[in-house]
Amino acid sequence: MQSNQQMNYLGEEKIPKLMLKFSIPCILSLLVSALYNIVDQIFIGNSELSALGNAATGVVFPIFIIAQAFAWCFGDGCAAYLSICQGKKDTKNSPVCIGSGITITLLTSIVLLAVFFPFKTQILMLFGASENSIGMAIEYFNIILVFFPIFMLMNMMNAVIRADGSPAGSMASMLTGAIVNIILDPAFIFGLHWGMKGAALATVIGQTVSFVISVRYFFHTKTFRLKWKHFIPKLGVFSTALKLGTSSFITQMTIVIISLVCNMMLAKYGALSHYGIDIPIAVIGIESKVFTVVINIVVGIILGCQPIISYNYGAKNYERVKTTYHYVLTATVVIGLVSTLLFELVPNFIVGMFGKPTNIPNPEDYWRFAELTFRIFLSLVVFTCTIKMTSIFFQAVGKPVHAIVSSVTRDIICFVPLVLILPCFFGVEGVLYAAPIADFLAMTVAVFMTVRFMRSLGKETQMKGRSKALLKESKEGIIITIAREHGSVGKQVGKVVAEKLNIPFYYKEVAALAAEESGLHKEFISDINANSPQLLHELYLSTNVVQQAVIAQEKMINKIAAQGSCVIVGRAADYVLRGYDNVVRIFIYAPEEYRIDRVMEVYGDTKAEAVKNIYRSDKARAAYYHNISNLRWGDVHNYDLLIDSSIGVKQCAAAICSFLDCSTTKNLRNTD
């Protein structure tokens, strides 16, 4: 959890200064990661392996991404879980999650190796390898595949290192490995004439160096300590991290899908054209590496700005959210326009960095296709960058549905069908036109969603000098937590119980206290469940801004409990206070018809609206509870008392008080 000073910094410091502070490390880290994919291709293309060598690495690249998808899913999930545990001051579960993550990453890498190795020829041919390039692709892939465990563990561990407060340590690991790769590539390829084997060995040795540095760091971590017992997978804990890393997995697998479809169509229609199979595959491989550099700069900027956007959105500093977005959008457009100028004016110069096509019979076709690829396929790269930036922006403000729609519209809904359809009419060049058309259509959707979202923000800003929410004085005694179904009048029951026992009652007050603690707006914290989308509850709850609110609430619930006896309604307080001995956990339910009548009476809903709202609210509460506890909301095993409130508010409160009296007497007898 950030300190109040850090939070004020995010809410008050000049935005350009914040962007430089947070975005530059992200950009550098992503660019270093891209070096691993680019360096091999440059040295291979400038050697006797030439264009066929580049084609071979191009068909292996999507398989790299599959391994990276799992590694980043596990690593980013564990990193997010570690950050949450830091906020809760939970030192028990974070090493369990990270140790489980390391073991599961290792096991996954072995499974991938076992699946890919026996079917490598078929898989590489599926991804576009030709009779001319398949031998080189297999030679390169054999070595890369053996080192999958090291590659995946290195990526997984680096994400955790960054979350442990050591972005410099993660950078040092990646950069050192990349430098080793750069040094060994020419030594192995040109000096020892090892060809594809040399390029692969340079890559895996660089990855191994990065892995060793990462392992060394794990003996000197800042916020957690791993023991041998932590490496035994605990799926109950790790499942939360898995959900937090889902978005990373989806993003990477989307790249695999579009790479697979694109390569298949290039191979199919390239074979029917004068270009052949290898030229389109080699050129698209180069294009993907160059594009990775551009998109990583944009992603680095917006990822660096995520904490700024998330905090100010949660604090309802909407003007700062809009201003930050405008700065990021401006930077994205500038990067996109500069890239577009380079791709349109000097495409052959860029492709020439990756060598000359000396081992194909028609080099003039190579240059022609390369020119077309960069001028057509990347003609609307400024839109591509803006779409990606918009998707991550929506993640930052807790809108996972918007984020997924923005991303999927371009890659899956538009690009994949266009790649399948256009070549039927325009041949292999039809693949190139699919990208700008998909960019244009997806950009239209992104602009519509962004404009609508910005208008919905209005001009509300965080109130200055907010009234101070106070903890209420109490006495020693039991703490009563009440979870309830929507419409079961659980709040009213809790209030009556508190009055009968003459102890403090907390409901909306929890959100107000959490707002004072975190700097977020109390309405945003209070309405977490109300704002949860109909779908993708888990992704919504895993977003940065919502997690800030969740952590702040849990911290204040613990502070409330430390004051003494009280009644706390909602907010999964029964689970948050699981370490307390003097907590009585109550769940209040009621028949559906009773709840429908109460919702219609209180909120003025029609019967259809009441049914819909009850379903939506209960589903959101269940998702919230499961997100932080990994338990099932409403499960009888999680509570000390379940009671039907349809007997009446006063009668229900009286029954609870009687239960509390019996429980207290029983405990006293057990003590005696």
C-alpha positions in Angstrom: 0.0 0.0 0.0 1.3 3.4 -0.9 1.9 5.9 1.8 -0.2 9.1 2.0 2.8 11.1 0.9 3.2 9.0 -2.2 -0.5 9.3 -2.9 -0.5 13.0 -2.6 2.4 13.0 -5.0 0.3 11.1 -7.6 -2.5 13.5 -7.1 -0.6 16.8 -7.0 2.7 16.6 -8.8 3.0 17.9 -12.4 1.9 15.2 -14.8 4.9 15.5 -17.2 7.3 15.0 -14.3 5.3 11.9 -13.1 5.3 10.5 -16.7 9.1 10.8 -17.0 9.6 9.2 -13.6 7.3 6.2 -14.1 7.4 5.6 -17.9 11.1 5.7 -18.8 11.9 2.6 -16.7 9.0 0.7 -18.3 10.0 1.7 -21.8 13.7 0.7 -21.2 12.6 -2.6 -19.7 10.4 -3.5 -22.6 12.9 -2.4 -25.2 15.6 -4.6 -23.6 13.1 -7.5 -23.8 12.6 -6.8 -27.5 16.4 -7.0 -28.1 16.3 -10.8 -27.6 14.0 -11.1 -30.6 15.7 -8.6 -32.8 19.4 -9.3 -32.4 19.3 -12.8 -33.7 17.4 -11.8 -36.8 19.8 -8.9 -37.6 22.9 -11.1 -37.4 21.3 -14.1 -39.1 20.1 -11.8 -42.0 23.6 -10.4 -42.5 25.2 -13.8 -42.6 25.2 -16.5 -45.2 21.8 -17.7 -43.7 20.3 -14.5 -45.1 16.5 -14.4 -45.9 15.9 -18.1 -45.3 17.4 -17.8 -41.9 15.1 -14.9 -41.1 12.1 -16.9 -42.4 13.2 -19.8 -40.1 13.3 -17.5 -37.0 10.0 -15.9 -38.1 8.1 -19.2 -37.8 9.7 -20.0 -34.4 8.7 -16.6 -33.0 5.0 -17.4 -32.3 6.1 -20.5 -30.3 8.3 -18.2 -28.2 5.2 -16.1 -27.5 3.2 -19.1 -26.3 5.9 -19.9 -23.7 6.1 -16.2 -22.8 2.3 -16.0 -22.5 2.4 -18.6 -19.7 5.5 -17.1 -18.0 4.0 -13.6 -18.0 0.6 -14.9 -16.8 2.2 -16.6 -13.8 4.8 -13.8 -13.3 2.5 -10.8 -13.6 -0.1 -12.6 -11.5 2.4 -13.3 -8.7 3.7 -9.7 -9.0 0.2 -8.3 -8.6 -0.5 -10.7 -5.7 2.8 -9.6 -4.0 1.8 -5.9 -4.3 -1.6 -6.7 -2.7 0.1 -8.6 0.1 2.5 -5.7 0.6 -0.5 -3.4 1.0 -2.1 -5.7 3.5 1.2 -6.3 5.3 0.6 -10.0 4.6 4.0 -11.7 4.7 2.6 -15.2 5.0 0.8 -15.8 1.7 3.1 -13.9 -0.7 6.0 -16.4 -0.6 3.5 -19.3 -0.9 2.2 -17.8 -4.0 5.6 -17.0 -5.5 7.0 -20.4 -4.7 4.0 -22.1 -6.2 4.3 -19.8 -9.2 8.0 -20.9 -9.8 7.1 -24.6 -9.5 4.1 -24.3 -11.8 6.1 -22.3 -14.3 8.7 -25.0 -14.4 6.1 -27.8 -14.7 4.4 -25.9 -17.5 7.7 -25.5 -19.4 8.3 -29.2 -19.2 4.8 -29.9 -20.5 5.3 -27.5 -23.4 8.6 -29.1 -24.2 7.0 -32.6 -24.2 4.2 -31.4 -26.5 6.3 -29.4 -29.0 9.3 -31.7 -29.3 7.7 -34.7 -31.0 5.6 -32.6 -33.2 8.1 -29.8 -34.0 8.1 -30.4 -37.8 4.3 -30.3 -38.1 4.1 -27.2 -35.8 6.8 -25.3 -37.7 5.2 -26.1 -41.0 1.8 -24.9 -39.6 3.5 -21.6 -38.7 4.7 -21.2 -42.2 8.0 -23.0 -42.6 8.7 -24.1 -46.2 10.8 -27.0 -47.6 13.7 -24.5 -47.9 13.5 -23.1 -44.4 12.3 -26.1 -42.3 15.8 -27.5 -41.7 17.1 -24.2 -40.4 13.9 -23.7 -38.3 14.3 -27.1 -36.7 18.0 -26.6 -36.0 17.2 -23.3 -34.3 14.1 -24.6 -32.5 15.7 -27.7 -31.0 18.1 -25.6 -29.0 15.6 -23.0 -28.0 13.1 -25.6 -26.9 15.5 -27.4 -24.6 16.0 -24.1 -22.7 12.3 -23.3 -22.4 12.4 -23.9 -18.6 15.1 -21.3 -18.2 13.4 -18.9 -20.6 10.1 -19.1 -18.8 11.5 -19.0 -15.3 13.6 -16.0 -16.2 10.5 -14.1 -17.5 8.3 -15.2 -14.6 10.9 -14.2 -11.9 11.7 -10.8 -13.5 8.1 -9.8 -13.0 8.3 -10.6 -9.3 11.6 -8.8 -9.0 10.0 -5.6 -10.3 7.0 -5.9 -7.9 9.5 -6.5 -5.0 10.6 -2.9 -5.5 13.7 -3.6 -7.6 13.0 -2.5 -11.2 16.7 -1.8 -11.6 17.4 -5.5 -10.6 15.0 -6.7 -13.2 16.5 -4.4 -15.8 20.1 -5.5 -14.9 19.1 -9.1 -15.4 17.5 -8.5 -18.8 20.1 -6.1 -20.0 23.1 -8.3 -19.1 21.5 -11.2 -20.9 20.8 -9.1 -24.0 24.4 -7.8 -24.1 25.7 -11.4 -23.8 23.5 -12.3 -26.7 24.7 -9.4 -28.8 28.4 -10.3 -28.1 28.0 -14.1 -28.8 25.8 -13.8 -31.9 28.6 -12.5 -34.2 31.2 -14.7 -32.5 29.1 -17.9 -33.1 27.6 -17.0 -36.4 30.6 -15.3 -38.2 33.6 -16.4 -36.1 32.8 -20.1 -35.6 30.4 -20.4 -38.6 27.8 -22.2 -36.5 24.9 -20.7 -38.4 21.4 -21.2 -36.9 22.9 -23.3 -34.1 25.2 -20.4 -33.2 22.3 -17.9 -33.2 20.2 -20.2 -30.9 23.1 -20.9 -28.6 23.8 -17.1 -28.2 20.2 -16.6 -27.3 19.9 -19.3 -24.7 23.2 -18.4 -23.1 22.0 -14.8 -22.8 18.8 -16.1 -21.3 20.7 -18.3 -18.9 22.8 -15.4 -17.7 19.6 -13.4 -17.0 18.1 -16.4 -15.2 21.2 -16.8 -13.0 21.1 -13.1 -12.0 17.4 -13.4 -11.2 18.0 -16.5 -9.1 20.7 -14.7 -7.2 18.3 -11.9 -6.5 15.8 -14.3 -4.9 18.3 -14.9 -2.1 18.2 -11.2 -1.3 14.6 -10.2 -1.7 13.1 -7.2 0.1 9.5 -8.1 1.0 9.4 -11.9 1.1 11.6 -14.9 1.9 11.3 -18.2 0.1 11.7 -21.5 1.9 11.7 -25.0 0.4 8.2 -25.6 1.6 6.9 -22.7 -0.4 7.8 -24.5 -3.7 5.0 -27.1 -3.0 2.2 -25.7 -5.1 -0.8 -24.3 -3.1 -3.5 -24.0 -5.7 -5.8 -22.2 -3.4 -3.4 -19.2 -3.0 -2.0 -19.4 -6.5 -5.4 -19.4 -8.2 -5.8 -15.7 -7.2 -2.5 -14.9 -8.9 -3.6 -16.8 -11.9 -6.7 -14.6 -12.2 -4.6 -11.5 -11.8 -2.3 -12.6 -14.7 -5.2 -13.5 -17.1 -5.0 -10.3 -19.0 -1.3 -10.8 -19.8 -2.0 -14.3 -21.0 -4.9 -13.2 -23.2 -2.8 -10.4 -24.7 0.1 -12.8 -25.6 -2.1 -15.5 -27.0 -3.9 -13.0 -29.2 -0.4 -12.3 -30.8 -0.1 -16.1 -31.3 -3.4 -16.4 -33.0 -2.9 -13.5 -35.4 0.7 -14.7 -36.1 -0.5 -18.2 -36.9 -3.3 -17.0 -39.2 -1.2 -14.5 -40.9 1.7 -16.9 -41.5 -0.7 -19.6 -42.8 -2.2 -17.3 -45.3 1.2 -15.9 -46.4 2.5 -19.4 -46.9 -0.6 -20.5 -48.8 -1.0 -17.5 -51.1 2.7 -16.8 -51.3 3.2 -20.2 -52.9 0.7 -19.2 -55.6 2.5 -16.0 -56.3 5.9 -15.1 -57.8 7.1 -14.3 -54.3 7.0 -17.9 -53.1 6.6 -18.9 -49.5 9.9 -17.8 -47.9 9.9 -14.1 -49.0 6.5 -13.2 -47.3 7.4 -15.2 -44.2 10.8 -13.6 -43.9 9.6 -10.1 -44.4 6.7 -10.4 -42.0 9.1 -11.8 -39.4 11.2 -8.6 -39.8 8.1 -6.4 -39.7 6.9 -8.0 -36.5 10.3 -7.3 -34.8 10.4 -3.7 -35.9 6.8 -3.2 -34.9 7.5 -4.7 -31.5 10.0 -1.9 -30.8 7.4 0.8 -31.7 4.6 -0.7 -29.7 6.8 -1.4 -26.7 7.6 2.3 -26.4 3.9 3.1 -26.4 3.1 0.3 -24.0 5.9 1.5 -21.7 4.5 5.0 -21.6 0.9 4.0 -20.7 2.0 1.3 -18.3 4.2 3.8 -16.5 1.2 6.1 -16.3 -1.2 3.5 -14.9 -0.6 4.3 -11.3 -1.2 8.0 -12.0 -4.4 7.3 -13.9 -5.7 4.7 -11.4 -5.1 6.8 -8.3 -6.7 10.0 -9.7 -9.6 8.1 -11.2 -10.3 6.4 -7.8 -9.9 9.8 -6.1 -12.3 11.3 -8.6 -9.7 13.8 -9.8 -11.2 13.5 -13.2 -9.5 16.5 -14.7 -6.1 15.0 -13.9 -7.3 11.7 -15.5 -8.2 13.6 -18.7 -5.0 15.6 -18.7 -2.8 12.4 -18.2 -4.7 10.8 -21.0 -4.1 13.7 -23.3 -0.4 13.7 -22.6 -0.2 9.9 -23.2 -2.3 10.3 -26.4 0.0 13.0 -27.7 3.1 11.0 -27.0 1.5 7.9 -28.7 0.5 9.9 -31.8 4.0 11.5 -32.1 5.6 8.1 -31.9 3.2 6.6 -34.4 3.7 9.5 -36.9 7.5 9.3 -36.7 7.3 5.6 -37.2 4.9 6.0 -40.1 7.3 8.5 -41.8 10.2 6.0 -41.5 8.1 3.1 -42.8 6.8 5.1 -45.8 10.0 6.9 -46.7 12.8 4.4 -46.0 11.3 0.9 -45.8 14.2 -0.7 -47.6 16.8 0.9 -45.3 15.0 -0.6 -42.3 14.7 -4.0 -43.9 18.3 -3.7 -45.1 19.5 -3.7 -41.4 18.4 -7.3 -41.3 20.7 -8.3 -44.3 20.4 -8.9 -48.0 18.6 -11.8 -49.6 21.6 -13.7 -51.0 20.1 -17.2 -50.8 16.8 -16.8 -52.7 16.5 -16.9 -56.5 14.5 -13.6 -56.8 16.0 -10.9 -54.5 14.2 -8.1 -56.4 10.9 -9.6 -55.3 12.2 -9.6 -51.7 12.8 -5.9 -51.7 9.5 -5.3 -53.5 7.4 -7.3 -50.9 9.4 -5.6 -48.1 8.5 -2.2 -49.4 4.8 -3.1 -49.8 4.7 -4.6 -46.3 6.0 -1.6 -44.5 4.1 0.9 -46.6 0.8 -0.9 -46.5 0.7 -3.3 -43.5 2.1 -0.5 -41.2 0.4 2.5 -42.9 -1.9 3.1 -40.0 0.5 2.2 -37.2 -0.5 5.4 -35.4 -4.0 3.9 -35.1 -2.5 0.5 -33.9 -0.5 2.3 -31.2 -3.5 4.3 -30.1 -5.8 1.3 -29.9 -3.2 -0.5 -27.7 -2.8 2.6 -25.5 -6.6 2.9 -25.2 -6.9 -0.7 -24.1 -4.4 -0.3 -21.3 -5.9 3.0 -20.3 -9.3 1.3 -19.7 -7.6 -1.3 -17.6 -6.2 1.5 -15.4 -9.6 2.9 -14.8 -11.2 -0.4 -13.9 -13.0 -1.0 -17.2 -11.9 -4.5 -18.3 -14.8 -5.0 -20.7 -13.8 -1.8 -22.6 -10.2 -2.9 -22.5 -10.9 -6.3 -24.0 -13.4 -4.9 -26.6 -10.8 -2.3 -27.7 -8.1 -4.9 -28.1 -10.1 -7.8 -29.5 -11.9 -5.7 -32.0 -8.7 -5.0 -33.8 -6.9 -8.3 -33.5 -9.7 -10.9 -33.5 -12.9 -9.5 -34.8 -11.4 -7.5 -37.7 -7.9 -8.6 -38.5 -8.3 -12.4 -38.5 -11.4 -12.5 -40.7 -9.9 -9.9 -43.1 -6.6 -12.0 -43.4 -8.7 -15.0 -44.2 -11.0 -13.2 -46.7 -8.9 -10.6 -48.6 -6.3 -12.9 -50.1 -9.1 -14.8 -51.8 -9.5 -11.6 -54.0 -6.1 -9.9 -53.9 -3.7 -12.8 -53.4 -0.8 -12.7 -50.9 -0.9 -8.8 -50.9 -4.4 -9.0 -49.5 -2.8 -10.0 -46.2 -1.1 -6.6 -46.1 -4.3 -4.7 -46.6 -6.0 -6.5 -43.7 -4.0 -4.5 -41.1 -4.9 -0.9 -42.0 -8.5 -1.8 -42.6 -8.6 -3.5 -39.2 -6.8 -0.5 -37.6 -9.4 1.9 -39.1 -12.4 -0.1 -37.9 -11.0 -0.7 -34.4 -9.9 2.9 -34.1 -13.5 3.9 -34.8 -14.7 1.7 -31.9 -11.9 2.9 -29.6 -12.7 6.6 -30.3 -16.4 6.0 -29.6 -15.7 4.3 -26.3 -13.2 6.8 -25.2 -15.3 9.9 -26.0 -18.3 8.3 -24.3 -16.2 7.4 -21.2 -14.6 10.9 -21.0 -18.0 12.5 -21.2 -19.3 10.2 -18.4 -16.5 11.5 -16.1 -18.0 15.0 -16.0 -16.0 17.7 -14.1 -16.1 16.3 -10.6 -12.8 16.7 -8.7 -11.7 15.5 -5.3 -13.0 17.7 -2.6 -10.4 19.7 -0.7 -10.5 19.6 3.0 -12.9 16.7 3.3 -14.6 16.0 6.6 -12.6 13.7 8.7 -14.1 10.3 9.2 -13.5 9.0 12.7 -13.2 5.7 14.3 -15.7 5.2 17.0 -14.7 4.5 20.6 -15.8 1.1 21.9 -15.3 -1.4 24.6 -13.8 -4.9 24.6 -16.1 -7.6 23.4 -17.3 -9.5 20.3 -17.1 -8.2 16.8 -20.1 -9.0 14.6 -19.7 -9.2 10.9 -22.8 -9.4 8.7 -22.8 -10.6 5.1 -26.2 -10.5 3.4 -28.1 -11.1 0.2 -29.4 -8.0 -1.6 -32.9 -7.2 -0.3 -32.5 -9.2 2.9 -32.5 -6.0 5.0 -29.2 -7.1 6.5 -28.0 -3.5 7.0 -31.1 -2.6 9.0 -30.8 -5.8 11.1 -27.1 -5.0 11.8 -28.1 -1.5 12.9 -30.7 -2.7 15.3 -28.2 -5.3 16.8 -25.6 -2.5 17.3 -28.3 -0.4 19.1 -29.3 -3.3 21.3 -25.7 -4.0 22.3 -24.8 -0.3 22.5 -21.7 -0.7 20.2 -20.6 1.1 17.1 -22.1 0.3 13.7 -20.1 0.4 10.5 -21.4 0.3 7.0 -20.7 3.3 4.7 -18.3 4.5 7.4 -15.8 1.8 6.2 -15.6 3.4 2.8 -15.3 6.9 4.3 -12.4 5.7 6.6 -10.7 3.9 3.7 -11.0 7.1 1.6 -9.2 9.1 4.3 -6.5 6.4 4.5 -6.0 6.0 0.7 -6.9 9.4 -0.8 -9.5 7.7 -3.0 -13.0 9.0 -3.2 -15.4 7.4 -0.7 -18.1 7.0 -3.3 -15.7 5.1 -5.6 -14.8 2.8 -2.7 -18.4 2.4 -1.6 -19.6 1.6 -5.1 -17.0 -1.1 -6.0 -19.7 -3.8 -6.2 -22.2 -1.5 -7.8 -19.7 -0.6 -10.6 -18.7 -4.2 -11.2 -19.6 -5.2 -14.7 -22.1 -8.0 -15.5 -19.2 -10.0 -17.0 -15.5 -10.2 -16.1 -15.9 -9.5 -12.4 -12.5 -11.0 -11.6 -10.7 -8.9 -14.2 -12.5 -5.8 -12.9 -11.5 -6.6 -9.3 -7.9 -7.2 -10.3 -7.4 -3.8 -11.9 -5.0 -1.5 -10.1 -7.5 1.2 -9.0 -9.9 -1.4 -7.5 -7.2 -3.2 -5.7 -6.1 0.1 -4.1 -9.6 0.5 -2.8 -9.8 -3.1 -1.6 -6.5 -2.9 0.3 -7.6 0.4 1.9 -10.9 -1.1 3.1 -9.2 -4.2 4.6 -6.7 -2.0 6.4 -9.5 0.1 7.9 -11.6 -3.0 8.9 -8.6 -4.2 10.9 -8.3 -0.7 12.5 -12.0 -0.8 13.4 -11.7 -4.2 15.0 -8.7 -3.0 17.0 -11.0 -0.4 18.6 -13.2 -3.1 20.2 -16.7 -4.5 19.9 -18.8 -3.4 16.9 -21.0 -4.5 14.0 -19.5 -4.4 10.5 -21.8 -4.9 7.5 -20.4 -6.2 4.2 -17.0 -5.7 2.7 -16.1 -9.4 3.3 -15.2 -8.4 6.9 -15.7 -11.9 8.1 -12.8 -13.1 6.0 -10.6 -9.9 6.6 -10.9 -10.5 10.4 -10.2 -14.3 10.1 -7.3 -14.0 12.5 -9.4 -12.6 15.3 -10.8 -15.0 18.0 -13.7 -12.7 19.1 -15.5 -12.5 15.7 -19.0 -13.8 15.2 -19.7 -14.2 11.4 -23.4 -13.9 10.4 -25.0 -14.4 7.0 -28.5 -13.0 6.4 -30.7 -14.4 3.7 -34.3 -14.4 2.8 -36.7 -16.0 0.3 -36.6 -14.4 -3.2 -40.1 -13.1 -3.1 -39.4 -11.3 0.2 -36.3 -9.7 -1.2 -38.0 -8.7 -4.4 -40.7 -6.9 -2.4 -38.1 -5.1 -0.2 -36.1 -3.9 -3.2 -39.3 -2.7 -4.9 -40.3 -0.9 -1.7 -36.9 0.7 -1.0 -35.7 1.6 -4.5 -38.9 1.9 -6.4 -38.0 -0.8 -8.8 -40.5 -2.7 -10.9 -40.6 -6.4 -10.3 -38.4 -7.2 -13.3 -35.9 -4.5 -12.3 -35.8 -5.9 -8.7 -35.1 -9.4 -9.9 -32.4 -8.1 -12.2 -30.8 -6.0 -9.5 -30.8 -8.7 -6.9 -29.1 -11.1 -9.3 -26.5 -8.5 -10.4 -25.8 -7.4 -6.8 -25.4 -10.9 -5.4 -23.2 -11.9 -8.2 -20.9 -8.9 -7.7 -20.8 -9.6 -3.9 -19.9 -13.2 -4.5 -17.1 -12.2 -7.0 -15.7 -9.7 -4.5 -15.7 -12.2 -1.7 -14.1 -14.9 -3.8 -11.5 -12.5 -5.2 -10.1 -11.7 -1.8 -10.7 -15.0 0.0 -10.9 -17.7 -2.7 -13.9 -18.9 -0.8 -17.6 -19.1 -1.8 -19.8 -16.3 -0.6 -22.8 -17.7 1.4 -21.2 -21.1 2.0 -22.5 -22.3 5.4 -19.0 -23.4 6.4 -17.8 -19.7 6.4 -20.2 -18.4 9.0 -21.3 -19.0 12.6 -24.9 -18.2 12.0 -27.2 -18.1 9.0 -30.6 -16.5 9.6 -33.7 -15.9 7.5 -34.6 -12.2 7.8 -38.2 -12.6 6.5 -39.2 -13.2 10.1 -38.9 -9.4 10.5 -36.0 -7.0 11.3 -36.6 -6.8 15.1 -37.2 -10.5 15.4 -34.1 -11.2 13.4 -32.0 -8.8 15.5 -33.4 -10.4 18.7 -32.5 -13.9 17.5 -28.9 -12.8 16.7 -28.6 -11.2 20.2 -29.9 -14.5 21.8 -27.3 -16.4 19.7 -24.6 -14.0 20.9 -25.6 -14.5 24.5 -25.5 -18.3 24.1 -22.1 -18.1 22.4 -20.7 -15.9 25.1 -22.0 -18.2 27.9 -20.6 -21.3 26.1 -17.2 -19.7 25.7 -17.1 -18.7 29.4 -18.0 -22.3 30.3 -15.2 -23.6 28.0 -12.8 -21.2 29.6 -13.8 -22.4 33.1 
